């Protein structure tokens, strides 16, 4: 009887082990379940909602499609500042070091320091423009280059002097990129309109006699309303080299500026070739006569008085 009881107990234990093993297998290998919105087809599950599939595909990178299309590269419209590596922003430098192509303006004598930052495989395209130079690039051609580089899949840095927001024709480039669905980003830079005067010890504002300033392109002075400058404390003219005598005359006649109003001309500001001419509206045209001033910034107003006075006092002391 005792042996029969032992055999009965062993049988119960074995049946329990088999049951536990079966449950463990089902937990680790669950049967496929039909969910809502799916159907079983040839051993695989497919969505019944085609719209959802299309939406998922649209969110994929174009490079994932089977037709081999290359997604357009981003174009960064970057301000290089007034000159040299020291005036480049950290973000601009980061983009330069990572991009596949650089389309750059005439950035002056310090351009080499900036371009030395690109990787060896980077493509360089010079599109510099200078007023009156028949060999200068047309803006439409520059736009076309940017679009082609992007379509080729290249991340491109469009490097512009100063800041893209100030007289750089960046809107035309933006329009061309938008037209071709090219992604782009605007990256601010230091504008020569403020940096060049400061380099010549001329802050553009003062709480007493420099409460506002106006920055104007002197590329086409015939289109300017000089009477509007009558009550402007400080006037800043970019690209003023060739038109300087005309600007001086019209400020005196039409804006009613006094002939003894101090002014400075900063040529190649913030570079190792910077030259500053000091004077008044009565003398500055004669002071700069015969000089090739481009590129320069012309600043007119009482904010220049201290710099002009300091220069004149040094001259008198030296004489």
LOFI-615538 format. One line per field, with one value per atom (N, C-alpha, C): x, y, z; atom name; chain. Coordinates in steps of 0.2 Angstrom, whole numbers. Layout:
<recs>
u: (X|...) $
v: (Y|...) $
w: (Z|...) $
atomo: (CA|...) $
cadena: (A|...) $
</recs>
This chain:
<recs>
u: (4|0|4|10|14|17|19|22|17|11|6|5|5|4|10|16|22|21|19|18|13|7|2|4|8|11|16|20|24|21|15|11|8|6|3|8|14|20|21|22|24|18|12|7|7|9|9|15|20|26|24|21|19|14|10|5|9|14|18|22|25|29|24|18|14|12|10|9|14|20|26|27|26|27|22|16|11|12|15|16|22|27|33|32|27|25|18|15|8|6|0|-3|-5|-4|-5|-13|-14|-21|-23|-29|-31|-34|-31|-32|-37|-40|-45|-41|-44|-41|-36|-35|-30|-33|-30|-33|-27|-28|-23|-22|-16|-15|-9|-9|-3|2|0|4|7|5|7|1|2|-3|-2|-7|-7|-13|-11|-16|-22|-28|-33|-34|-30|-31|-25|-26|-21|-18|-23|-21|-15|-16|-10|-4|-4|2|6|2|4|7|4|6|13|14|20|26|24|29|31|27|28|33|33|37|44|45|52|56|63|68|67|68|68|73|79|84|82|76|74|70|68|64|68|65|69|71|68|70|77|80|87|87|82|82|86|90|94|90|89|86|90|86|90|94|100|104|102|103|101|106|103|107|107|113|113|116|112|113|116|123|127|131|131|134|141|146|153|156|152|155|159|162|165|172|175|182|186|188|192|188|192|190|188|191|189|182|179|172|167|169|164|161|154|151|152|151|153|148|142|138|140|142|144|151|155|161|159|154|152|149|145|143|148|153|158|162|163|167|164|157|153|150|150|146|150|147|149|152|149|150|150|154|154|153|148|147|148|154|156|157|156|157|164|166|172|173|176|177|183|187|193|199|204|211|211|206|206|202|200|195|198|205|209|208|208|208|201|196|189|189|191|190|195|200|204|201|195|191|187|186|182|186|182|185|188|193|197|192|187|182|177|177|172|173|168|168|168|172|172|170|165|163|163|167|168|163|159|154|154|160|161|158|155|153|156|158|161|157|155|152|156|153|157|161|162|166|162|164|160|160|166|166|163|159|155|150|148|142|136|131|124|121|116|112|109|106|102|106|113|117|119|120|121|116|109|104|104|105|105|110|116|121|119|116|113|108|104|99|102|106|109|113|117|121|116|111|106|103|101|97|102|109|114|115|111|112|117|120|125|123|125|124|129|125|129|129|135|135|136|131|131|134|140|144|144|141|140|143|146|149|145|147|142|137|131|125|120|117|113|107|105|99|100|107|108|111|107|109|113|111|115|111|105|101|99|98|97|89|85|78|77|81|81|83|88|91|85|82|77|71|69|64|66|72|74|74|76|76|69|65|58|54|56|53|55|61|63|62|59|57|64|69|75|75|77|77|83|82|87|86|92|92|96|93|97|101|107|112|115|113|115|123|125|132|133|139|140|141|136|136|142|144|150|147|140|137|138|139|140|147|150|157|162|162|167|167|162|162|165|163|166|173|176|183|187|183|186|185|183|181|175|170|164|158|155|149|143|138|133|128|128|122|125|122|124|117|116|110|108|113|112|112|116|116|116|115|115|109|103|97|94|96|94|99|99|104|100|102|99|105|104|109|106|110|107|112|110|114|115|121|123|124|122|123|119|114|110|107|112|110|105|104|99|92|91|84|83|88|87|84|80|76|81|85|90|86|81|77|75|74|72|78|84|89|90|85|86|86|82|81|84|89|92|99|100|106|112|112|117|115|119|118|124|122|127|126|131|130|135|132|136|137|143|144|145|148|148|154|158|165|164|161|160|156|151|146|147|153|154|153|156|155|148|144|137|133|134|131|132|139|140|136|136|133|125|122|115|113|118|116|116|121|121|115|114|109|102|100|94|92|97|95|97|100|102|107|111|116|122|124|130|136|140|146|151|151|155|153|148|146|152|154|160|157|162|161|167|167|172|171|176|175|180|177|181|181|187|189|192|189|191|191|185|184|185|188|189|194|198|203|210|215|222|224|219|220|216|213|208|212|208|210|205|206|200|202|197|198|193|196|192|191|186|184|177|175|169|165|159|156|159|163|166|173|176|182|183|178|179|180|177|177|185|187|194|199|198|202|203|197|197|198|199|200|206|204|209|210|207|207|202|204|199|196|190|187|183|182|178|182|179|173|174|169|169|162|163|157|158|153|153|148|151|147|147|141|140|136|138|134|139|136|140|143|141|144|152|153|160|165|162|165|172|171|177|182|181|186|189|185|188|192|190|193|200|200|206|211|209|213|216|212|214|219|218|222|229|229|235|239|236|239|242|238|241|247|247|252|259|257|263|266|262|264|268) $
v: (-6|0|6|6|12|13|8|9|12|9|11|19|21|28|33|30|34|34|29|29|34|34|39|46|48|54|56|52|53|55|51|53|60|62|69|74|73|78|78|73|73|76|75|78|86|88|95|98|95|97|98|93|94|100|101|107|113|114|120|121|116|117|120|117|119|126|129|136|140|138|142|143|138|139|144|143|148|155|156|163|166|162|164|164|160|160|161|167|168|168|166|165|172|173|179|181|187|189|194|193|198|204|210|216|220|225|229|233|233|236|233|226|222|216|213|206|202|196|191|189|190|188|185|179|175|176|175|175|181|187|194|198|203|208|215|217|223|228|234|239|240|241|242|249|253|261|263|264|266|273|277|284|284|280|280|278|273|271|276|280|286|291|292|297|295|289|286|287|286|286|294|298|305|308|305|307|304|299|296|301|300|304|302|306|305|299|299|295|288|286|280|277|281|278|274|270|265|268|274|277|280|280|283|291|294|301|304|309|312|318|319|324|331|336|343|345|347|350|356|358|364|369|375|381|386|387|392|399|404|411|414|414|416|423|427|433|432|434|433|438|444|449|454|459|464|462|457|455|450|444|440|435|431|425|428|433|436|439|440|443|438|432|427|424|423|420|413|410|403|399|401|397|396|402|403|398|398|394|387|385|378|375|380|378|377|382|382|375|373|367|360|361|355|355|360|360|357|355|352|357|363|368|375|380|387|391|395|400|407|410|416|423|428|435|437|443|446|448|444|446|449|452|456|452|455|452|446|446|441|435|435|429|422|422|416|413|417|414|410|413|410|404|404|398|392|394|388|384|386|382|377|376|371|365|359|353|352|347|347|345|342|340|345|351|356|360|361|364|372|376|383|386|391|394|402|406|413|416|421|424|432|434|441|446|452|457|464|468|475|479|485|490|492|492|494|488|483|477|473|473|469|462|460|453|450|454|452|448|443|439|442|440|442|439|442|439|433|433|427|421|422|416|414|418|416|412|414|410|403|403|396|391|394|390|387|391|389|383|384|379|372|373|367|363|367|363|360|363|360|353|354|348|342|344|339|336|338|335|338|344|347|352|351|356|362|368|374|380|383|389|395|399|405|411|412|416|424|428|435|440|445|450|453|455|458|454|456|453|452|446|445|449|452|457|464|465|472|473|475|476|471|464|459|455|458|454|447|446|440|438|443|441|438|440|437|429|428|421|417|420|416|415|419|418|413|412|407|400|400|394|391|396|394|392|395|393|385|383|376|372|374|370|368|372|371|373|369|371|376|381|386|389|392|395|401|407|413|413|415|415|422|426|433|434|440|441|448|450|457|462|467|472|477|478|484|490|491|498|500|495|497|495|490|487|492|494|499|505|509|515|514|508|507|506|502|501|508|513|520|524|521|524|529|527|530|526|526|523|527|523|527|530|529|532|536|541|544|547|547|549|556|560|567|570|567|570|564|558|552|548|550|546|542|543|538|538|533|533|530|531|528|525|519|516|516|518|519|516|513|511|517|518|524|521|515|512|517|519|524|530|535|541|545|544|548|546|541|538|540|544|545|552|552|559|562|566|569|573|576|580|577|570|566|565|567|567|573|578|584|583|579|578|572|569|563|564|562|563|560|554|551|547|548|545|541|535|530|528|529|527|521|516|510|511|508|508|516|520|527|530|525|527|532|530|534|540|540|545|550|549|554|561|564|571|573|569|570|570|565|564|570|573|578|585|586|591|591|586|585|585|583|583|591|595|602|606|604|608|606|600|597|595|592|591|596|602|608|606|601|600|605|607|612|610|614|612|610|612|609|603|599|593|588|585|580|574|571|564|560|554|550|545|543|538|532|526|520|515|515|510|504|498|491|491|493|493|486|485|479|474|477|472|475|471|474|479|481|486|492|493|498|505|510|517|521|526|531|538|541|548|552|557|562|569|572|578|581|586|588|588|590|590|595|600|605|603|598|595|588|584|577|575|579|577|578|584|586|581|579|574|568|565|559|559|565|566|561|558|553|547|545|539|534|528|522|520|522|521|514|511|505|499|496|496|501|505|510|511|514|516|524|528|535|537|540|541|549|552|559|560|565|567|568|571|573|567|561|555|555|558|558|563|568|574|572|567|566|562|558|555|560|564|569|574|576|581|578|572|568|568|566|566|573|578|584|587|586|588|584|578|575|578|579|582|589|593|599|599|594|593|590|586|584|589|594|599|605) $
w: (0|0|0|4|4|-3|-6|-13|-18|-17|-22|-21|-15|-13|-16|-16|-19|-26|-30|-37|-39|-35|-36|-36|-31|-30|-35|-37|-43|-49|-50|-56|-56|-50|-50|-51|-49|-50|-57|-61|-68|-72|-70|-74|-73|-67|-65|-69|-70|-74|-81|-84|-91|-92|-87|-88|-88|-83|-82|-89|-92|-98|-103|-104|-109|-109|-102|-101|-103|-101|-102|-110|-114|-121|-124|-122|-124|-123|-117|-115|-119|-120|-124|-132|-134|-141|-142|-141|-142|-149|-150|-157|-159|-166|-169|-168|-166|-166|-171|-174|-179|-175|-177|-174|-178|-175|-179|-185|-191|-196|-200|-198|-202|-204|-209|-212|-213|-213|-214|-221|-224|-231|-232|-234|-236|-230|-224|-218|-216|-218|-216|-215|-211|-209|-213|-216|-220|-218|-218|-216|-221|-218|-222|-224|-221|-222|-226|-233|-238|-236|-234|-232|-227|-222|-217|-220|-225|-228|-232|-235|-239|-235|-229|-225|-222|-220|-217|-222|-229|-234|-235|-234|-235|-230|-224|-219|-219|-224|-224|-228|-227|-231|-238|-242|-250|-251|-248|-249|-248|-244|-243|-249|-253|-259|-264|-267|-271|-278|-280|-286|-286|-281|-281|-280|-279|-279|-273|-274|-269|-266|-260|-257|-258|-259|-260|-254|-255|-249|-247|-241|-238|-240|-241|-243|-237|-234|-229|-231|-230|-233|-227|-227|-221|-222|-216|-216|-214|-218|-216|-212|-211|-207|-211|-208|-212|-215|-212|-215|-210|-213|-209|-204|-201|-197|-190|-188|-181|-181|-187|-187|-189|-190|-192|-185|-186|-180|-179|-173|-172|-176|-177|-181|-188|-191|-198|-199|-194|-194|-194|-190|-190|-196|-200|-206|-211|-211|-216|-216|-210|-209|-211|-211|-213|-220|-223|-230|-235|-241|-247|-252|-252|-257|-253|-256|-253|-259|-260|-265|-262|-263|-259|-263|-260|-263|-262|-265|-264|-257|-253|-246|-244|-248|-247|-246|-243|-243|-237|-233|-228|-229|-236|-238|-237|-238|-238|-231|-225|-219|-217|-221|-220|-224|-230|-234|-232|-228|-226|-221|-218|-214|-216|-223|-226|-227|-227|-228|-235|-236|-242|-248|-247|-253|-255|-251|-252|-259|-262|-269|-268|-271|-270|-276|-276|-282|-280|-283|-282|-287|-284|-287|-286|-284|-282|-287|-284|-289|-286|-291|-289|-294|-292|-296|-302|-308|-314|-317|-314|-316|-321|-327|-332|-331|-328|-327|-321|-317|-311|-313|-308|-309|-309|-313|-313|-307|-304|-298|-301|-307|-309|-310|-312|-312|-305|-300|-294|-291|-292|-290|-293|-299|-303|-300|-298|-295|-289|-285|-278|-279|-284|-285|-287|-292|-295|-290|-285|-280|-275|-274|-269|-272|-278|-282|-282|-283|-283|-276|-271|-264|-260|-262|-258|-253|-247|-242|-244|-245|-248|-243|-242|-239|-244|-244|-248|-243|-244|-240|-242|-239|-241|-236|-239|-235|-230|-224|-219|-216|-217|-214|-220|-221|-227|-227|-221|-221|-223|-225|-226|-233|-238|-245|-248|-247|-250|-256|-257|-263|-261|-254|-252|-253|-254|-256|-262|-267|-274|-273|-269|-268|-265|-260|-256|-261|-265|-270|-275|-277|-282|-278|-272|-268|-267|-265|-264|-270|-276|-282|-284|-282|-283|-277|-272|-266|-263|-263|-260|-252|-248|-241|-239|-235|-234|-227|-224|-218|-218|-215|-215|-208|-209|-204|-203|-198|-197|-197|-199|-198|-196|-194|-192|-198|-198|-204|-203|-209|-210|-208|-208|-207|-200|-195|-188|-186|-189|-187|-190|-196|-199|-195|-194|-190|-183|-180|-173|-173|-178|-179|-180|-182|-183|-177|-171|-165|-166|-170|-170|-169|-163|-161|-165|-167|-171|-167|-160|-156|-150|-148|-142|-139|-132|-129|-130|-132|-133|-140|-144|-151|-157|-154|-159|-157|-157|-155|-160|-166|-172|-177|-181|-187|-193|-199|-205|-209|-212|-216|-223|-228|-235|-240|-245|-250|-255|-256|-261|-268|-269|-276|-281|-280|-284|-281|-280|-276|-279|-286|-289|-287|-284|-282|-274|-271|-264|-263|-258|-256|-250|-252|-247|-242|-244|-239|-233|-233|-228|-222|-224|-219|-215|-216|-212|-205|-202|-195|-192|-197|-195|-192|-186|-182|-186|-187|-190|-197|-202|-209|-210|-212|-214|-221|-226|-233|-234|-237|-239|-247|-249|-257|-259|-255|-256|-260|-262|-265|-271|-276|-282|-281|-277|-276|-271|-267|-261|-263|-268|-269|-270|-273|-274|-268|-264|-257|-253|-253|-249|-251|-257|-260|-259|-259|-258|-251|-246|-239|-237|-240|-238|-241|-248|-251|-249|-249|-248|-241|-238|-231|-226|-229|-224|-219|-220|-215|-216|-210|-209|-213|-216|-219|-214|-208|-203|-199|-202|-199|-200|-194|-195|-198|-201|-205|-206|-207|-208|-214|-218|-223|-221|-220|-218|-224|-226|-232|-229|-232|-230|-222|-220|-212|-209|-203|-200|-203|-208|-211|-210|-212|-211|-216|-220|-225|-223|-217|-216|-216|-219|-220|-218|-214|-212|-214|-217|-219|-215|-211|-207|-210|-208|-210|-209|-213|-212|-219|-219|-226|-231|-228|-232|-234|-231|-233|-235|-234|-235|-242|-247|-254|-256|-254|-256|-253|-247|-243|-246|-249|-252|-260|-263|-270|-273|-278|-281|-278|-273|-269|-272|-273|-274|-268|-266|-260|-259|-264|-263|-261|-256|-252|-246|-245|-240|-236|-230|-227|-225|-227|-226|-220|-215|-209|-208|-207|-206|-200|-196|-190|-184|-179|-173|-169|-170|-167|-170|-175|-178|-175|-171|-169|-165|-160|-156|-160|-165|-169|-173|-176|-181|-177|-171|-167|-165|-163|-161|-166|-172|-178|-180|-180|-182|-176|-170|-165|-165|-167|-168|-174|-179|-185|-183|-179|-177|-173|-168|-164|-168|-173|-177|-181|-183|-187|-183) $
atomo: (N|CA|C|N|CA|C|N|CA|C|N|CA|C|N|CA|C|N|CA|C|N|CA|C|N|CA|C|N|CA|C|N|CA|C|N|CA|C|N|CA|C|N|CA|C|N|CA|C|N|CA|C|N|CA|C|N|CA|C|N|CA|C|N|CA|C|N|CA|C|N|CA|C|N|CA|C|N|CA|C|N|CA|C|N|CA|C|N|CA|C|N|CA|C|N|CA|C|N|CA|C|N|CA|C|N|CA|C|N|CA|C|N|CA|C|N|CA|C|N|CA|C|N|CA|C|N|CA|C|N|CA|C|N|CA|C|N|CA|C|N|CA|C|N|CA|C|N|CA|C|N|CA|C|N|CA|C|N|CA|C|N|CA|C|N|CA|C|N|CA|C|N|CA|C|N|CA|C|N|CA|C|N|CA|C|N|CA|C|N|CA|C|N|CA|C|N|CA|C|N|CA|C|N|CA|C|N|CA|C|N|CA|C|N|CA|C|N|CA|C|N|CA|C|N|CA|C|N|CA|C|N|CA|C|N|CA|C|N|CA|C|N|CA|C|N|CA|C|N|CA|C|N|CA|C|N|CA|C|N|CA|C|N|CA|C|N|CA|C|N|CA|C|N|CA|C|N|CA|C|N|CA|C|N|CA|C|N|CA|C|N|CA|C|N|CA|C|N|CA|C|N|CA|C|N|CA|C|N|CA|C|N|CA|C|N|CA|C|N|CA|C|N|CA|C|N|CA|C|N|CA|C|N|CA|C|N|CA|C|N|CA|C|N|CA|C|N|CA|C|N|CA|C|N|CA|C|N|CA|C|N|CA|C|N|CA|C|N|CA|C|N|CA|C|N|CA|C|N|CA|C|N|CA|C|N|CA|C|N|CA|C|N|CA|C|N|CA|C|N|CA|C|N|CA|C|N|CA|C|N|CA|C|N|CA|C|N|CA|C|N|CA|C|N|CA|C|N|CA|C|N|CA|C|N|CA|C|N|CA|C|N|CA|C|N|CA|C|N|CA|C|N|CA|C|N|CA|C|N|CA|C|N|CA|C|N|CA|C|N|CA|C|N|CA|C|N|CA|C|N|CA|C|N|CA|C|N|CA|C|N|CA|C|N|CA|C|N|CA|C|N|CA|C|N|CA|C|N|CA|C|N|CA|C|N|CA|C|N|CA|C|N|CA|C|N|CA|C|N|CA|C|N|CA|C|N|CA|C|N|CA|C|N|CA|C|N|CA|C|N|CA|C|N|CA|C|N|CA|C|N|CA|C|N|CA|C|N|CA|C|N|CA|C|N|CA|C|N|CA|C|N|CA|C|N|CA|C|N|CA|C|N|CA|C|N|CA|C|N|CA|C|N|CA|C|N|CA|C|N|CA|C|N|CA|C|N|CA|C|N|CA|C|N|CA|C|N|CA|C|N|CA|C|N|CA|C|N|CA|C|N|CA|C|N|CA|C|N|CA|C|N|CA|C|N|CA|C|N|CA|C|N|CA|C|N|CA|C|N|CA|C|N|CA|C|N|CA|C|N|CA|C|N|CA|C|N|CA|C|N|CA|C|N|CA|C|N|CA|C|N|CA|C|N|CA|C|N|CA|C|N|CA|C|N|CA|C|N|CA|C|N|CA|C|N|CA|C|N|CA|C|N|CA|C|N|CA|C|N|CA|C|N|CA|C|N|CA|C|N|CA|C|N|CA|C|N|CA|C|N|CA|C|N|CA|C|N|CA|C|N|CA|C|N|CA|C|N|CA|C|N|CA|C|N|CA|C|N|CA|C|N|CA|C|N|CA|C|N|CA|C|N|CA|C|N|CA|C|N|CA|C|N|CA|C|N|CA|C|N|CA|C|N|CA|C|N|CA|C|N|CA|C|N|CA|C|N|CA|C|N|CA|C|N|CA|C|N|CA|C|N|CA|C|N|CA|C|N|CA|C|N|CA|C|N|CA|C|N|CA|C|N|CA|C|N|CA|C|N|CA|C|N|CA|C|N|CA|C|N|CA|C|N|CA|C|N|CA|C|N|CA|C|N|CA|C|N|CA|C|N|CA|C|N|CA|C|N|CA|C|N|CA|C|N|CA|C|N|CA|C|N|CA|C|N|CA|C|N|CA|C|N|CA|C|N|CA|C|N|CA|C|N|CA|C|N|CA|C|N|CA|C|N|CA|C|N|CA|C|N|CA|C|N|CA|C|N|CA|C|N|CA|C|N|CA|C|N|CA|C|N|CA|C|N|CA|C|N|CA|C|N|CA|C|N|CA|C|N|CA|C|N|CA|C|N|CA|C|N|CA|C|N|CA|C|N|CA|C|N|CA|C|N|CA|C|N|CA|C|N|CA|C|N|CA|C|N|CA|C|N|CA|C|N|CA|C|N|CA|C|N|CA|C|N|CA|C|N|CA|C|N|CA|C|N|CA|C|N|CA|C|N|CA|C|N|CA|C|N|CA|C|N|CA|C|N|CA|C|N|CA|C|N|CA|C|N|CA|C|N|CA|C|N|CA|C) $
cadena: (A|A|A|A|A|A|A|A|A|A|A|A|A|A|A|A|A|A|A|A|A|A|A|A|A|A|A|A|A|A|A|A|A|A|A|A|A|A|A|A|A|A|A|A|A|A|A|A|A|A|A|A|A|A|A|A|A|A|A|A|A|A|A|A|A|A|A|A|A|A|A|A|A|A|A|A|A|A|A|A|A|A|A|A|A|A|A|A|A|A|A|A|A|A|A|A|A|A|A|A|A|A|A|A|A|A|A|A|A|A|A|A|A|A|A|A|A|A|A|A|A|A|A|A|A|A|A|A|A|A|A|A|A|A|A|A|A|A|A|A|A|A|A|A|A|A|A|A|A|A|A|A|A|A|A|A|A|A|A|A|A|A|A|A|A|A|A|A|A|A|A|A|A|A|A|A|A|A|A|A|A|A|A|A|A|A|A|A|A|A|A|A|A|A|A|A|A|A|A|A|A|A|A|A|A|A|A|A|A|A|A|A|A|A|A|A|A|A|A|A|A|A|A|A|A|A|A|A|A|A|A|A|A|A|A|A|A|A|A|A|A|A|A|A|A|A|A|A|A|A|A|A|A|A|A|A|A|A|A|A|A|A|A|A|A|A|A|A|A|A|A|A|A|A|A|A|A|A|A|A|A|A|A|A|A|A|A|A|A|A|A|A|A|A|A|A|A|A|A|A|A|A|A|A|A|A|A|A|A|A|A|A|A|A|A|A|A|A|A|A|A|A|A|A|A|A|A|A|A|A|A|A|A|A|A|A|A|A|A|A|A|A|A|A|A|A|A|A|A|A|A|A|A|A|A|A|A|A|A|A|A|A|A|A|A|A|A|A|A|A|A|A|A|A|A|A|A|A|A|A|A|A|A|A|A|A|A|A|A|A|A|A|A|A|A|A|A|A|A|A|A|A|A|A|A|A|A|A|A|A|A|A|A|A|A|A|A|A|A|A|A|A|A|A|A|A|A|A|A|A|A|A|A|A|A|A|A|A|A|A|A|A|A|A|A|A|A|A|A|A|A|A|A|A|A|A|A|A|A|A|A|A|A|A|A|A|A|A|A|A|A|A|A|A|A|A|A|A|A|A|A|A|A|A|A|A|A|A|A|A|A|A|A|A|A|A|A|A|A|A|A|A|A|A|A|A|A|A|A|A|A|A|A|A|A|A|A|A|A|A|A|A|A|A|A|A|A|A|A|A|A|A|A|A|A|A|A|A|A|A|A|A|A|A|A|A|A|A|A|A|A|A|A|A|A|A|A|A|A|A|A|A|A|A|A|A|A|A|A|A|A|A|A|A|A|A|A|A|A|A|A|A|A|A|A|A|A|A|A|A|A|A|A|A|A|A|A|A|A|A|A|A|A|A|A|A|A|A|A|A|A|A|A|A|A|A|A|A|A|A|A|A|A|A|A|A|A|A|A|A|A|A|A|A|A|A|A|A|A|A|A|A|A|A|A|A|A|A|A|A|A|A|A|A|A|A|A|A|A|A|A|A|A|A|A|A|A|A|A|A|A|A|A|A|A|A|A|A|A|A|A|A|A|A|A|A|A|A|A|A|A|A|A|A|A|A|A|A|A|A|A|A|A|A|A|A|A|A|A|A|A|A|A|A|A|A|A|A|A|A|A|A|A|A|A|A|A|A|A|A|A|A|A|A|A|A|A|A|A|A|A|A|A|A|A|A|A|A|A|A|A|A|A|A|A|A|A|A|A|A|A|A|A|A|A|A|A|A|A|A|A|A|A|A|A|A|A|A|A|A|A|A|A|A|A|A|A|A|A|A|A|A|A|A|A|A|A|A|A|A|A|A|A|A|A|A|A|A|A|A|A|A|A|A|A|A|A|A|A|A|A|A|A|A|A|A|A|A|A|A|A|A|A|A|A|A|A|A|A|A|A|A|A|A|A|A|A|A|A|A|A|A|A|A|A|A|A|A|A|A|A|A|A|A|A|A|A|A|A|A|A|A|A|A|A|A|A|A|A|A|A|A|A|A|A|A|A|A|A|A|A|A|A|A|A|A|A|A|A|A|A|A|A|A|A|A|A|A|A|A|A|A|A|A|A|A|A|A|A|A|A|A|A|A|A|A|A|A|A|A|A|A|A|A|A|A|A|A|A|A|A|A|A|A|A|A|A|A|A|A|A|A|A|A|A|A|A) $
</recs>
